[in-house]
């Protein structure tokens, strides 16, 4: 995943997601004080399928499956180490780590065009010429508007 984060500008935020997940854990630290930390073998129910998904994803070169396997593997490890109370405390941070997982190529391509259209429409609305109607009216004479022309290589362009 780190290679994708460093080479694809759409996923460059992936390096920051674990830091924000740590902030989520830190902000929930008060909920951990009364928790019973005892390991649970139910963690294997998450960890073993995640391991299999990782092996299948790596062997078939399925980047999305390989990357998604990290989330249930972390949940399984948390259950194995600290039990259900630790998983209740940490699940928001584990879920937030999903934002660092690259989307499958087909889904990425299917979403790209509609999202670009929404961004274009929103920015067009924000930057409409009506926003400039509030500027005070000023008159510019040709002598002041072309004063720069004598000192530039583009002298005389439009003046």
KOLSE-46259 format. One line per field, with one value per residue: residue number from 1; residue in three letters; y, z, x of N, C-alpha, C, O in turn. Coordinates in nm, 3 decimals. Layout:
BEGIN
nr = NUM/...
rest = Ala/...
n_py = Y/...
n_pz = Z/...
n_px = X/...
ca_py = Y/...
ca_pz = Z/...
ca_px = X/...
c_py = Y/...
c_pz = Z/...
c_px = X/...
o_py = Y/...
o_pz = Z/...
o_px = X/...
***
This chain:
BEGIN
nr = 1/2/3/4/5/6/7/8/9/10/11/12/13/14/15/16/17/18/19/20/21/22/23/24/25/26/27/28/29/30/31/32/33/34/35/36/37/38/39/40/41/42/43/44/45/46/47/48/49/50/51/52/53/54/55/56/57/58/59/60/61/62/63/64/65/66/67/68/69/70/71/72/73/74/75/76/77/78/79/80/81/82/83/84/85/86/87/88/89/90/91/92/93/94/95/96/97/98/99/100/101/102/103/104/105/106/107/108/109/110/111/112/113/114/115/116/117/118/119/120/121/122/123/124/125/126/127/128/129/130/131/132/133/134/135/136/137/138/139/140/141/142/143/144/145/146/147/148/149/150/151/152/153/154/155/156/157/158/159
rest = Unk/Unk/Unk/Unk/Unk/Unk/Unk/Unk/Unk/Unk/Unk/Unk/Unk/Unk/Unk/Unk/Unk/Unk/Unk/Unk/Unk/Unk/Unk/Unk/Unk/Unk/Unk/Unk/Unk/Unk/Unk/Unk/Unk/Unk/Unk/Unk/Unk/Unk/Unk/Unk/Unk/Unk/Unk/Unk/Unk/Unk/Unk/Unk/Unk/Unk/Unk/Unk/Unk/Unk/Unk/Unk/Unk/Unk/Unk/Unk/Unk/Unk/Unk/Unk/Unk/Unk/Unk/Unk/Unk/Unk/Unk/Unk/Unk/Unk/Unk/Unk/Unk/Unk/Unk/Unk/Unk/Unk/Unk/Unk/Unk/Unk/Unk/Unk/Unk/Unk/Unk/Unk/Unk/Unk/Unk/Unk/Unk/Unk/Unk/Unk/Unk/Unk/Unk/Unk/Unk/Unk/Unk/Unk/Unk/Unk/Unk/Unk/Unk/Unk/Unk/Unk/Unk/Unk/Unk/Unk/Unk/Unk/Unk/Unk/Unk/Unk/Unk/Unk/Unk/Unk/Unk/Unk/Unk/Unk/Unk/Unk/Unk/Unk/Unk/Unk/Unk/Unk/Unk/Unk/Unk/Unk/Unk/Unk/Unk/Unk/Unk/Unk/Unk/Unk/Unk/Unk/Unk/Unk/Unk
n_py = -0.119/0.122/0.183/0.249/0.473/0.651/0.679/0.736/1.017/1.037/0.883/0.975/1.062/0.843/0.804/0.967/0.870/0.655/0.812/0.981/0.784/0.703/0.933/0.916/0.689/0.794/0.996/0.844/0.728/0.745/0.571/0.329/0.284/0.145/-0.102/-0.458/-0.637/-0.911/-1.189/-1.320/-1.602/-1.572/-1.393/-1.532/-1.601/-1.376/-1.323/-1.548/-1.579/-1.328/-1.357/-1.560/-1.421/-1.229/-1.392/-1.501/-1.264/-1.163/-1.369/-1.374/-1.125/-0.922/-0.623/-0.479/-0.676/-0.770/-0.541/-0.482/-0.692/-0.621/-0.487/-0.672/-0.836/-0.674/-0.629/-0.890/-0.939/-0.751/-0.855/-1.105/-1.023/-0.835/-0.877/-0.844/-0.594/-0.433/-0.436/-0.303/-0.053/0.014/-0.011/0.215/0.341/0.135/0.101/0.354/0.329/0.215/0.416/0.438/0.235/0.146/0.186/-0.070/-0.103/-0.090/0.022/0.262/0.386/0.401/0.580/0.810/0.992/1.088/1.214/1.408/1.565/1.663/1.815/2.003/2.133/2.239/2.410/2.584/2.705/2.839/3.012/3.181/3.456/3.631/3.664/3.852/4.086/4.247/4.395/4.716/4.971/5.083/5.309/5.274/5.417/5.421/5.495/5.426/5.156/5.044/5.106/4.931/4.809/4.915/4.816/4.547/4.239/4.185/4.416/4.634/4.444/4.428/4.693
n_pz = 0.000/0.071/-0.144/-0.339/-0.216/-0.231/-0.503/-0.633/-0.665/-0.580/-0.357/-0.173/0.078/0.238/0.404/0.620/0.745/0.943/1.150/1.220/1.302/1.531/1.680/1.716/1.882/2.103/2.183/2.281/2.508/2.773/2.794/2.810/3.060/3.252/3.140/3.097/3.029/2.865/2.687/2.389/2.218/2.004/1.835/1.646/1.466/1.316/1.238/1.097/0.852/0.745/0.706/0.511/0.305/0.256/0.161/-0.073/-0.213/-0.251/-0.399/-0.631/-0.725/-0.646/-0.549/-0.398/-0.240/-0.099/0.046/0.194/0.369/0.586/0.776/0.905/1.008/1.193/1.371/1.461/1.586/1.792/1.939/2.011/2.176/2.366/2.405/2.401/2.517/2.457/2.179/2.147/2.229/2.038/1.781/1.625/1.536/1.392/1.191/1.074/0.954/0.716/0.527/0.419/0.247/-0.085/-0.343/-0.540/-0.885/-1.084/-0.943/-0.867/-1.117/-1.196/-1.013/-1.050/-1.270/-1.217/-0.966/-1.037/-1.200/-1.015/-0.855/-1.044/-1.106/-0.853/-0.806/-1.020/-0.954/-0.720/-0.816/-0.993/-1.217/-1.082/-0.833/-0.860/-0.905/-0.689/-0.660/-0.640/-0.882/-1.113/-1.301/-1.562/-1.716/-2.044/-2.028/-1.772/-1.762/-1.949/-1.869/-1.780/-2.009/-2.141/-2.014/-2.046/-2.230/-2.380/-2.493/-2.605/-2.656/-2.673/-2.598
n_px = 0.082/0.196/0.358/0.169/0.058/0.270/0.308/0.067/-0.124/-0.389/-0.407/-0.228/-0.285/-0.282/-0.061/-0.114/-0.341/-0.302/-0.195/-0.408/-0.584/-0.454/-0.494/-0.768/-0.779/-0.640/-0.814/-1.020/-0.924/-1.010/-1.222/-1.105/-1.014/-1.179/-1.196/-1.194/-0.918/-0.867/-0.758/-0.913/-1.016/-1.177/-1.068/-0.925/-1.121/-1.148/-0.888/-0.776/-0.939/-0.871/-0.599/-0.603/-0.734/-0.541/-0.331/-0.451/-0.506/-0.245/-0.125/-0.280/-0.246/-0.424/-0.474/-0.665/-0.797/-0.581/-0.510/-0.744/-0.752/-0.606/-0.766/-0.962/-0.764/-0.629/-0.843/-0.881/-0.633/-0.647/-0.861/-0.750/-0.539/-0.645/-0.918/-1.284/-1.355/-1.136/-1.155/-1.402/-1.323/-1.128/-1.240/-1.341/-1.105/-0.984/-1.174/-1.151/-0.906/-0.971/-0.986/-0.737/-0.704/-0.670/-0.916/-1.078/-0.981/-1.188/-1.402/-1.287/-1.252/-1.521/-1.626/-1.475/-1.536/-1.811/-1.760/-1.573/-1.735/-1.923/-1.748/-1.666/-1.909/-1.972/-1.752/-1.783/-2.023/-1.948/-1.754/-1.885/-1.952/-2.120/-2.023/-1.831/-1.961/-1.990/-1.763/-1.611/-1.676/-1.438/-1.245/-1.014/-0.753/-0.600/-0.339/-0.252/-0.308/-0.140/0.110/0.302/0.385/0.604/0.825/0.838/0.888/0.667/0.572/0.330/0.132/-0.196/-0.216
ca_py = 0.000/0.241/0.215/0.317/0.605/0.739/0.697/0.780/1.136/1.020/0.809/1.027/1.081/0.717/0.814/1.040/0.800/0.592/0.915/1.021/0.671/0.712/1.043/0.861/0.605/0.881/1.068/0.747/0.660/0.741/0.454/0.209/0.270/0.043/-0.221/-0.582/-0.680/-1.054/-1.235/-1.398/-1.684/-1.528/-1.318/-1.619/-1.599/-1.261/-1.324/-1.655/-1.540/-1.215/-1.414/-1.628/-1.316/-1.171/-1.487/-1.507/-1.135/-1.152/-1.467/-1.342/-0.985/-0.842/-0.523/-0.442/-0.784/-0.771/-0.425/-0.492/-0.795/-0.559/-0.445/-0.782/-0.888/-0.589/-0.658/-1.020/-0.925/-0.679/-0.953/-1.203/-0.963/-0.766/-0.918/-0.765/-0.456/-0.361/-0.418/-0.196/0.074/0.045/-0.031/0.334/0.364/0.030/0.135/0.471/0.283/0.182/0.526/0.428/0.122/0.187/0.126/-0.152/-0.022/-0.070/0.116/0.390/0.445/0.429/0.697/0.926/1.089/1.159/1.302/1.524/1.649/1.732/1.916/2.109/2.210/2.315/2.521/2.680/2.780/2.927/3.112/3.248/3.600/3.710/3.692/3.968/4.205/4.328/4.476/4.856/5.006/5.172/5.337/5.258/5.483/5.343/5.530/5.351/5.013/4.998/5.161/4.820/4.756/4.963/4.745/4.403/4.192/4.179/4.555/4.660/4.343/4.473/4.833
ca_pz = 0.000/0.080/-0.280/-0.404/-0.155/-0.275/-0.648/-0.683/-0.590/-0.521/-0.232/-0.094/0.216/0.311/0.508/0.735/0.806/1.071/1.253/1.266/1.377/1.665/1.749/1.758/2.000/2.214/2.231/2.347/2.613/2.901/2.790/2.829/3.203/3.324/3.057/3.134/2.918/2.868/2.549/2.343/2.102/1.892/1.745/1.534/1.368/1.230/1.189/0.999/0.720/0.696/0.656/0.385/0.207/0.224/0.076/-0.204/-0.278/-0.292/-0.503/-0.754/-0.753/-0.622/-0.452/-0.308/-0.143/-0.015/0.137/0.283/0.469/0.704/0.876/0.995/1.078/1.311/1.466/1.521/1.680/1.911/2.017/2.067/2.280/2.474/2.422/2.347/2.566/2.379/2.045/2.156/2.240/1.922/1.651/1.538/1.474/1.292/1.079/1.008/0.870/0.585/0.434/0.357/0.156/-0.221/-0.401/-0.659/-1.006/-1.150/-0.861/-0.878/-1.248/-1.200/-0.929/-1.084/-1.356/-1.146/-0.863/-1.106/-1.245/-0.897/-0.817/-1.144/-1.086/-0.728/-0.821/-1.113/-0.878/-0.627/-0.888/-1.094/-1.229/-0.988/-0.715/-0.889/-0.919/-0.568/-0.664/-0.675/-1.020/-1.124/-1.440/-1.586/-1.843/-2.120/-1.989/-1.652/-1.783/-2.034/-1.821/-1.764/-2.140/-2.186/-1.946/-2.064/-2.367/-2.448/-2.512/-2.711/-2.666/-2.621/-2.557
ca_px = 0.000/0.282/0.403/0.057/0.044/0.378/0.309/-0.063/-0.165/-0.522/-0.394/-0.116/-0.332/-0.268/0.041/-0.167/-0.454/-0.267/-0.177/-0.541/-0.639/-0.393/-0.563/-0.898/-0.753/-0.603/-0.933/-1.107/-0.846/-1.082/-1.310/-1.024/-0.976/-1.256/-1.209/-1.126/-0.833/-0.838/-0.755/-1.026/-0.984/-1.260/-0.982/-0.887/-1.230/-1.120/-0.750/-0.750/-0.990/-0.793/-0.473/-0.634/-0.760/-0.410/-0.258/-0.516/-0.484/-0.105/-0.093/-0.352/-0.217/-0.544/-0.430/-0.774/-0.816/-0.462/-0.515/-0.860/-0.726/-0.545/-0.866/-1.002/-0.646/-0.610/-0.951/-0.851/-0.521/-0.696/-0.938/-0.658/-0.455/-0.715/-1.057/-1.395/-1.352/-1.035/-1.209/-1.502/-1.250/-1.045/-1.303/-1.348/-0.975/-0.965/-1.262/-1.095/-0.795/-1.026/-0.962/-0.605/-0.709/-0.708/-1.036/-1.053/-0.966/-1.316/-1.479/-1.217/-1.286/-1.664/-1.654/-1.393/-1.605/-1.918/-1.706/-1.515/-1.847/-1.974/-1.649/-1.670/-2.032/-1.961/-1.657/-1.843/-2.122/-1.878/-1.676/-1.966/-1.927/-2.201/-1.941/-1.749/-2.046/-1.980/-1.642/-1.640/-1.644/-1.323/-1.209/-0.872/-0.718/-0.503/-0.202/-0.213/-0.318/-0.031/0.237/0.396/0.423/0.734/0.934/0.826/0.910/0.541/0.531/0.236/0.028/-0.323/-0.212
c_py = 0.125/0.281/0.290/0.458/0.701/0.765/0.751/0.900/1.125/0.949/0.857/1.053/0.956/0.721/0.882/0.964/0.728/0.694/0.961/0.908/0.668/0.824/0.995/0.774/0.691/0.953/0.974/0.677/0.651/0.620/0.325/0.182/0.158/-0.088/-0.340/-0.628/-0.827/-1.107/-1.321/-1.474/-1.651/-1.443/-1.400/-1.622/-1.480/-1.276/-1.428/-1.622/-1.420/-1.262/-1.485/-1.526/-1.250/-1.262/-1.496/-1.377/-1.118/-1.248/-1.435/-1.197/-0.898/-0.742/-0.489/-0.549/-0.790/-0.659/-0.436/-0.594/-0.739/-0.530/-0.560/-0.845/-0.806/-0.616/-0.791/-1.014/-0.853/-0.773/-1.056/-1.147/-0.910/-0.800/-0.817/-0.620/-0.373/-0.339/-0.309/-0.059/0.111/0.036/0.096/0.362/0.259/0.059/0.255/0.434/0.239/0.291/0.520/0.315/0.172/0.114/0.032/-0.065/0.009/0.032/0.256/0.460/0.481/0.555/0.824/1.030/1.159/1.254/1.425/1.619/1.728/1.843/2.033/2.196/2.296/2.432/2.625/2.767/2.882/3.042/3.183/3.396/3.685/3.743/3.817/4.095/4.297/4.415/4.619/4.884/5.105/5.195/5.330/5.326/5.402/5.377/5.454/5.202/4.958/5.054/5.053/4.776/4.800/4.885/4.595/4.363/4.190/4.319/4.568/4.556/4.396/4.617/4.922
c_pz = 0.000/-0.058/-0.355/-0.347/-0.209/-0.426/-0.704/-0.602/-0.527/-0.385/-0.146/0.051/0.301/0.422/0.634/0.810/0.936/1.184/1.308/1.341/1.518/1.746/1.797/1.882/2.122/2.270/2.304/2.465/2.746/2.907/2.817/2.976/3.275/3.250/3.115/3.013/2.937/2.726/2.517/2.218/1.983/1.793/1.626/1.426/1.273/1.161/1.080/0.862/0.661/0.639/0.523/0.273/0.163/0.131/-0.064/-0.280/-0.328/-0.405/-0.635/-0.796/-0.748/-0.511/-0.352/-0.201/-0.046/0.089/0.238/0.394/0.597/0.814/0.963/1.068/1.204/1.416/1.535/1.620/1.807/2.000/2.083/2.185/2.397/2.494/2.368/2.394/2.487/2.236/2.044/2.162/2.108/1.787/1.569/1.468/1.367/1.169/1.002/0.918/0.732/0.482/0.369/0.255/0.017/-0.269/-0.514/-0.785/-1.071/-1.073/-0.867/-1.008/-1.256/-1.120/-0.976/-1.163/-1.284/-1.038/-0.924/-1.152/-1.128/-0.854/-0.915/-1.126/-0.960/-0.742/-0.918/-1.040/-0.786/-0.700/-0.998/-1.100/-1.133/-0.862/-0.735/-0.907/-0.799/-0.565/-0.700/-0.818/-1.020/-1.273/-1.452/-1.720/-1.914/-2.081/-1.865/-1.677/-1.869/-1.990/-1.808/-1.898/-2.185/-2.126/-1.964/-2.208/-2.448/-2.475/-2.631/-2.725/-2.599/-2.578/-2.679
c_px = 0.086/0.334/0.293/0.041/0.150/0.375/0.179/-0.111/-0.304/-0.516/-0.278/-0.156/-0.313/-0.165/-0.012/-0.276/-0.415/-0.245/-0.311/-0.610/-0.582/-0.457/-0.700/-0.880/-0.721/-0.726/-1.029/-1.038/-0.920/-1.175/-1.236/-0.996/-1.051/-1.268/-1.134/-1.047/-0.797/-0.851/-0.877/-0.985/-1.072/-1.180/-0.936/-0.995/-1.216/-0.985/-0.725/-0.811/-0.914/-0.660/-0.494/-0.661/-0.631/-0.332/-0.317/-0.492/-0.341/-0.072/-0.161/-0.333/-0.342/-0.513/-0.540/-0.795/-0.699/-0.469/-0.628/-0.835/-0.664/-0.647/-0.915/-0.883/-0.618/-0.718/-0.926/-0.737/-0.563/-0.776/-0.847/-0.580/-0.537/-0.859/-1.157/-1.394/-1.249/-1.083/-1.316/-1.435/-1.182/-1.116/-1.316/-1.215/-0.946/-1.050/-1.207/-0.978/-0.842/-1.004/-0.825/-0.599/-0.750/-0.833/-0.997/-1.058/-1.101/-1.401/-1.418/-1.254/-1.433/-1.699/-1.584/-1.470/-1.720/-1.866/-1.640/-1.624/-1.905/-1.878/-1.650/-1.794/-2.024/-1.866/-1.709/-1.944/-2.055/-1.809/-1.755/-1.933/-2.010/-2.121/-1.858/-1.831/-2.035/-1.854/-1.676/-1.598/-1.529/-1.297/-1.058/-0.843/-0.612/-0.360/-0.158/-0.218/-0.204/0.104/0.342/0.454/0.561/0.849/0.928/0.850/0.781/0.487/0.438/0.126/-0.098/-0.322/-0.202
o_py = 0.224/0.399/0.385/0.551/0.819/0.863/0.807/0.887/1.195/0.957/0.786/1.065/0.962/0.650/0.857/0.991/0.740/0.665/0.978/0.933/0.636/0.811/1.031/0.784/0.664/0.969/1.021/0.578/0.559/0.571/0.222/0.071/0.083/-0.176/-0.326/-0.655/-0.861/-1.073/-1.386/-1.419/-1.698/-1.425/-1.346/-1.643/-1.484/-1.247/-1.398/-1.635/-1.413/-1.212/-1.472/-1.544/-1.218/-1.216/-1.500/-1.380/-1.065/-1.213/-1.466/-1.150/-0.813/-0.774/-0.472/-0.516/-0.811/-0.680/-0.402/-0.582/-0.802/-0.546/-0.548/-0.900/-0.862/-0.624/-0.803/-1.075/-0.889/-0.772/-1.091/-1.217/-0.936/-0.755/-0.721/-0.531/-0.256/-0.235/-0.230/0.038/0.229/0.072/0.087/0.404/0.292/0.044/0.259/0.500/0.226/0.264/0.591/0.300/0.235/-0.003/0.052/0.034/0.124/0.118/0.356/0.579/0.583/0.628/0.934/1.148/1.281/1.362/1.534/1.741/1.847/1.954/2.148/2.318/2.412/2.542/2.744/2.888/2.996/3.155/3.240/3.455/3.799/3.841/3.882/4.203/4.415/4.500/4.641/4.830/5.198/5.110/5.374/5.293/5.323/5.296/5.420/5.127/4.839/5.049/5.081/4.713/4.728/4.887/4.523/4.445/4.194/4.337/4.519/4.578/4.407/4.663/5.044
o_pz = -0.065/-0.085/-0.428/-0.422/-0.230/-0.472/-0.814/-0.482/-0.431/-0.308/-0.055/0.138/0.423/0.522/0.744/0.928/1.034/1.300/1.428/1.434/1.614/1.867/1.907/1.977/2.232/2.392/2.381/2.517/2.824/3.016/2.845/3.013/3.351/3.292/3.173/2.907/3.015/2.654/2.605/2.124/1.872/1.679/1.518/1.309/1.161/1.042/0.980/0.761/0.539/0.537/0.431/0.160/0.046/0.034/-0.162/-0.399/-0.437/-0.497/-0.741/-0.890/-0.834/-0.393/-0.233/-0.083/0.074/0.206/0.355/0.502/0.702/0.932/1.085/1.177/1.309/1.536/1.656/1.727/1.917/2.122/2.199/2.283/2.513/2.592/2.299/2.316/2.456/2.177/1.950/2.107/2.072/1.686/1.447/1.352/1.262/1.056/0.879/0.817/0.640/0.362/0.271/0.184/0.003/-0.239/-0.578/-0.790/-1.108/-1.134/-0.872/-1.008/-1.317/-1.157/-0.944/-1.127/-1.290/-1.020/-0.868/-1.144/-1.141/-0.822/-0.875/-1.131/-0.961/-0.695/-0.901/-1.062/-0.775/-0.651/-1.089/-1.000/-1.107/-0.793/-0.638/-0.923/-0.809/-0.477/-0.785/-0.868/-0.940/-1.357/-1.364/-1.822/-1.851/-2.100/-1.852/-1.619/-1.863/-2.065/-1.825/-1.901/-2.259/-2.179/-1.902/-2.299/-2.571/-2.480/-2.741/-2.802/-2.477/-2.524/-2.666
o_px = 0.052/0.352/0.322/0.013/0.121/0.433/0.179/-0.136/-0.334/-0.611/-0.235/-0.069/-0.326/-0.178/0.038/-0.300/-0.489/-0.273/-0.326/-0.687/-0.652/-0.474/-0.743/-0.958/-0.769/-0.739/-1.113/-1.090/-0.895/-1.205/-1.298/-0.958/-0.990/-1.342/-1.026/-1.104/-0.708/-0.945/-0.935/-0.927/-1.046/-1.222/-0.912/-0.964/-1.268/-0.969/-0.658/-0.741/-0.894/-0.614/-0.412/-0.615/-0.613/-0.272/-0.244/-0.460/-0.320/0.001/-0.107/-0.396/-0.364/-0.524/-0.512/-0.810/-0.717/-0.437/-0.610/-0.893/-0.669/-0.617/-0.911/-0.898/-0.587/-0.689/-0.948/-0.744/-0.520/-0.760/-0.867/-0.557/-0.504/-0.919/-1.122/-1.429/-1.274/-1.054/-1.322/-1.486/-1.180/-1.056/-1.301/-1.214/-0.891/-1.004/-1.215/-0.953/-0.761/-1.003/-0.800/-0.499/-0.855/-0.854/-0.894/-1.131/-1.126/-1.465/-1.490/-1.283/-1.468/-1.791/-1.629/-1.468/-1.727/-1.921/-1.650/-1.608/-1.932/-1.921/-1.637/-1.785/-2.066/-1.896/-1.681/-1.951/-2.099/-1.807/-1.694/-1.890/-1.974/-2.151/-1.818/-1.773/-2.069/-1.840/-1.763/-1.499/-1.524/-1.326/-0.984/-0.904/-0.542/-0.270/-0.040/-0.139/-0.174/0.201/0.461/0.560/0.627/0.960/1.006/0.834/0.784/0.366/0.465/0.033/-0.103/-0.422/-0.198
***
